[in-house]
């Protein structure tokens, strides 16, 4: 039987179409129903009331921190840190986050979850019942702890190494190999080609506890964080709670700028084929590079987020 090979036929273009688009598209204002604010420590929040479904709400904290910020000796730690957020925090030791919310019908995996990408890490509590104010308080307290109070106990770190190794093993197939190979072709010389989120098992097996804590202390800070709450909540009340609850998180002194890693332009289209003898399908991809969007247009992403919740 012949092996099917997955072909990434990549046409990566860079042209004048996107700048024209940016010039023609007017700034999109924030939905007037979204309560937006920024605390003195730099933390941003967005709150939007939505009564469909009734007595339910979504609680998110978005960290502008991803695998792209890792040094070589930290390869995989952004994702590892995401896992550790469910293994104990200041106000929810051990597995108490999962235990508490599952008792009120918020299930781990489907409603309590997170993801790490190259550019960001996002944690969520979804479909949270809002009948009792104490539950809203608890959800906000979880976001508070995920902001700056993850315990990172040594024994929990060591226990999680095996979980990450298994995740690495189950995902180590042809799709990942070809995705990594295609990134080296799409982003030559860029940090985006070097990082793949899951990381290097040599690092995962051997990093010191303090290496993970250093990464956490450096990058999990309020000026790189945003709270998003959408659902059947009292906006004024939730805003007041955020201002009170997150006030104990200090802005980092001499924190420095979050680095931005540019992607080089190409005058001619990049056309490449990536193969793997274990691949079971053929796929063709067409990608376009574009200029970084101005802030006034990029801010409209909040509108897209709101629409996701309001479907």
C-alpha positions in Angstrom: 0.0 0.0 0.0 1.4 3.4 -1.0 2.0 6.0 1.7 0.0 9.2 1.1 2.0 12.3 1.6 0.7 15.6 2.8 1.7 18.5 0.6 1.8 22.0 2.0 1.8 24.1 -1.1 2.4 27.4 0.4 1.9 30.6 -1.6 3.0 33.3 0.8 2.4 36.8 -0.7 3.1 40.3 0.4 1.6 43.1 -1.5 -0.2 46.4 -1.4 -3.7 45.1 -0.8 -3.6 45.1 3.0 -2.3 48.7 3.5 -5.0 49.9 1.1 -7.5 47.9 3.2 -6.2 49.5 6.3 -6.6 53.0 4.9 -10.1 52.4 3.6 -11.4 50.8 6.7 -12.5 53.3 9.3 -11.7 52.8 13.0 -14.3 50.5 14.6 -15.5 51.8 17.9 -15.9 49.6 20.9 -19.4 48.4 21.4 -21.1 51.0 23.6 -22.5 48.1 25.6 -19.0 47.0 26.6 -17.6 48.5 29.8 -13.9 49.1 29.2 -11.4 50.3 31.7 -7.8 50.1 32.8 -6.5 49.9 36.4 -3.5 51.9 37.7 -1.4 48.7 37.6 -2.1 48.4 33.9 -4.6 45.6 33.9 -7.4 46.1 31.3 -10.9 44.8 31.6 -14.0 44.4 29.4 -17.4 43.6 30.7 -20.5 43.1 28.6 -24.0 42.1 29.8 -25.7 39.4 27.8 -28.8 37.6 29.1 -28.7 34.8 26.6 -28.5 32.3 28.2 -29.9 33.7 31.4 -28.1 33.4 34.7 -24.8 32.3 33.0 -21.6 34.1 32.3 -18.1 33.6 30.8 -15.0 34.7 32.7 -11.7 35.0 30.8 -8.2 36.3 31.5 -6.0 36.8 28.5 -2.2 37.0 28.9 -0.2 38.6 26.2 2.4 35.9 26.8 3.1 32.9 24.6 5.8 30.6 23.5 7.4 33.3 21.4 8.8 34.9 24.6 10.7 31.8 25.7 14.5 31.5 25.7 16.0 28.3 24.5 16.3 27.0 28.1 12.6 27.8 28.6 11.3 26.0 25.4 7.8 24.8 26.4 7.5 26.6 29.7 4.7 29.0 28.6 2.5 25.9 28.0 3.8 24.2 31.1 2.8 27.2 33.2 -0.7 27.1 31.8 -1.0 23.6 33.2 0.2 24.7 36.6 -2.6 27.2 36.9 -4.9 24.3 37.7 -2.6 22.8 40.3 -2.9 25.3 43.1 -3.2 29.0 43.6 -3.1 31.4 46.6 -6.8 31.1 47.3 -7.5 27.7 45.7 -4.8 25.2 46.8 -4.3 21.8 45.1 -7.2 21.0 42.7 -9.7 23.3 44.5 -10.5 25.3 41.4 -11.7 22.2 39.6 -13.4 20.7 42.7 -15.3 23.8 43.6 -16.6 24.7 40.1 -17.5 21.1 39.2 -19.8 21.0 42.3 -21.9 23.8 40.7 -21.9 22.2 37.3 -18.9 23.9 35.6 -17.0 21.0 34.2 -13.2 20.7 33.8 -12.2 20.5 30.1 -15.4 21.8 28.6 -16.1 24.8 30.9 -12.8 25.1 32.8 -9.9 25.3 30.4 -7.1 27.3 28.9 -4.9 27.3 25.8 -1.3 28.5 25.0 -0.3 29.7 21.6 2.8 31.4 20.2 1.6 34.8 21.1 -0.9 34.5 24.0 -2.2 32.3 26.8 -5.9 32.5 27.7 -7.7 30.9 30.6 -11.5 30.6 30.9 -14.4 29.7 33.2 -17.4 29.2 30.9 -21.1 28.7 31.5 -20.8 29.8 35.1 -24.1 30.1 37.0 -24.6 33.7 38.2 -27.6 33.3 40.5 -25.5 33.5 43.6 -23.2 36.5 44.0 -20.7 34.2 45.9 -20.1 32.2 42.7 -19.3 35.4 40.7 -16.9 36.4 43.5 -15.3 33.0 43.3 -14.9 33.2 39.5 -13.3 36.6 39.8 -11.0 35.3 42.6 -9.8 32.6 40.2 -9.0 35.1 37.6 -7.2 37.2 40.2 -5.1 34.2 41.2 -4.3 33.3 37.6 -3.1 36.8 37.2 -0.3 36.7 39.7 -0.8 34.0 42.4 -0.2 30.6 40.9 1.5 28.5 43.6 4.1 26.6 41.5 5.0 24.2 44.2 8.0 22.0 43.5 6.2 18.7 43.9 3.4 19.8 41.6 5.8 20.9 38.9 7.6 17.6 39.0 4.3 15.7 38.8 3.2 17.7 35.8 6.3 16.8 33.8 4.8 13.4 33.0 1.5 15.0 31.9 3.3 17.2 29.4 5.5 14.4 28.2 2.4 12.4 27.4 0.8 15.3 25.6 4.0 15.7 23.6 4.0 12.0 22.7 0.4 11.8 21.6 0.9 14.9 19.4 4.2 13.8 17.9 2.7 12.8 14.5 3.2 13.8 10.9 1.0 16.9 11.2 3.2 18.5 13.9 6.4 17.6 12.0 5.1 19.2 8.8 3.8 22.2 10.7 7.2 22.8 12.2 8.9 22.3 8.9 6.5 24.7 7.1 7.2 27.3 9.8 10.9 27.3 9.0 10.0 28.0 5.4 7.4 30.7 6.2 9.3 32.5 8.9 13.0 32.1 8.0 15.2 33.3 10.8 12.3 34.2 13.0 11.4 33.3 16.6 8.1 32.0 15.1 10.0 29.2 13.4 11.9 28.2 16.6 8.9 27.8 18.9 6.1 25.2 18.7 4.3 25.7 22.1 4.7 22.1 23.3 8.4 22.6 23.6 11.5 20.4 23.9 11.3 17.3 26.1 14.9 17.8 27.2 13.8 21.1 28.7 10.5 19.7 30.1 12.4 16.9 31.9 15.2 19.0 33.3 14.3 22.6 33.9 14.7 23.8 37.5 11.7 24.9 39.5 13.1 28.4 39.7 13.4 28.6 35.9 9.6 28.3 35.6 9.0 30.7 38.5 11.3 33.2 36.8 9.4 33.0 33.6 6.1 33.4 35.5 7.4 36.4 37.5 8.8 38.1 34.4 5.8 37.8 32.1 2.6 37.4 34.1 2.1 41.0 35.0 -1.0 43.3 34.8 0.1 45.4 31.9 0.1 42.3 29.8 -3.3 41.0 31.0 -6.9 41.6 30.3 -10.1 40.4 32.0 -13.1 39.7 29.8 -16.5 38.9 31.3 -19.6 38.4 29.2 -23.0 37.2 30.5 -25.9 37.8 32.7 -24.2 40.0 35.3 -24.6 43.5 36.8 -21.9 45.4 34.9 -21.5 48.1 37.6 -21.2 45.6 40.3 -18.7 43.4 38.5 -16.6 46.5 37.6 -16.5 47.5 41.2 -15.4 44.1 42.2 -12.6 44.0 39.7 -11.3 47.4 40.9 -11.3 46.1 44.5 -10.1 42.6 44.0 -7.2 43.3 41.5 -5.9 46.3 43.4 -3.4 44.2 45.4 -1.5 43.3 42.2 1.3 45.8 41.8 2.7 47.0 38.5 6.1 45.5 37.8 8.9 48.0 38.2 11.4 48.2 35.4 9.4 45.5 33.6 10.6 46.4 30.2 8.8 46.2 26.9 7.3 42.9 25.7 9.4 42.1 22.6 7.8 41.9 19.2 9.4 39.6 16.7 9.0 40.8 13.1 8.4 38.5 10.2 10.5 39.4 7.1 8.9 40.4 3.9 9.4 38.4 0.7 9.4 40.1 -2.7 8.5 36.9 -4.5 5.9 34.3 -3.4 7.3 31.5 -1.3 6.3 28.2 -2.9 7.2 25.1 -1.0 6.2 21.4 -0.5 6.4 19.7 2.8 6.2 15.9 2.9 6.0 13.2 5.5 5.8 9.5 4.7 3.3 8.9 7.6 0.8 11.6 6.4 -2.7 10.5 5.5 -4.0 13.5 3.6 -3.1 16.2 1.1 -3.6 19.8 1.9 -3.0 23.0 0.0 -2.6 26.3 1.9 -2.6 29.9 0.6 -1.4 32.5 3.1 -1.0 36.3 2.9 1.4 38.5 4.9 0.1 41.9 5.8 1.3 45.0 7.7 0.6 45.2 11.4 -2.8 46.7 11.9 -3.0 50.1 13.5 -4.3 50.1 17.1 -7.6 51.8 16.2 -8.4 48.9 13.8 -6.8 46.2 15.8 -9.0 47.2 18.7 -12.0 46.1 16.7 -10.9 42.5 17.6 -12.9 43.1 20.8 -16.0 43.4 18.6 -15.2 40.0 17.1 -14.8 38.5 20.6 -18.1 40.0 21.7 -19.8 38.5 18.7 -18.5 35.1 19.6 -20.2 35.3 22.9 -23.4 36.7 21.5 -24.1 34.0 19.0 
